[in-house]
Amino acid sequence: MTSLVTDDVELIAAYQAMPPHPRSAEFHTFWAQHIGTLLREVRPDIDADTVGALLLSTVGGELAQQMARAGEVDRLRSAVAELVRSVLRTP
């Protein structure tokens, strides 16, 4: 997901600026459920749906777009990977 955002930052920005695609809710629901399912498998002790939504928001937000436009793609990818690894670590 991070690669999709960083590789096509202007396309993502244009998508967000347009009226929603008729199936956008379906797409978002798919990814939210998929990530929630994966998180529940490895971390049944956390609120997987909320944590998954927070993880997705890191790549869908303005900061990710700003960093990609500024040429800080490697830094962003590294930070997102570290964030995911920190969630996957068991306490």
Residue pairs with C-beta under 8 A, 6 or more apart in sequence:
1 31
1 56
1 59
2 59
2 64
2 76
2 77
2 80
2 81
3 77
4 12
4 59
5 12
5 59
5 60
5 64
5 65
5 68
6 64
6 67
6 68
6 73
6 76
6 77
9 65
9 68
9 69
12 60
12 65
13 65
15 21
21 27
31 56
32 49
32 52
32 53
32 56
35 48
35 52
35 55
35 56
36 48
36 49
36 52
37 48
38 52
39 46
39 48
39 51
39 52
39 87
40 48
42 88
43 51
43 87
43 88
43 90
45 90
45 91
46 87
51 87
55 83
55 84
55 87
58 64
58 80
58 83
59 80
64 76
67 73
67 75
67 76
68 76
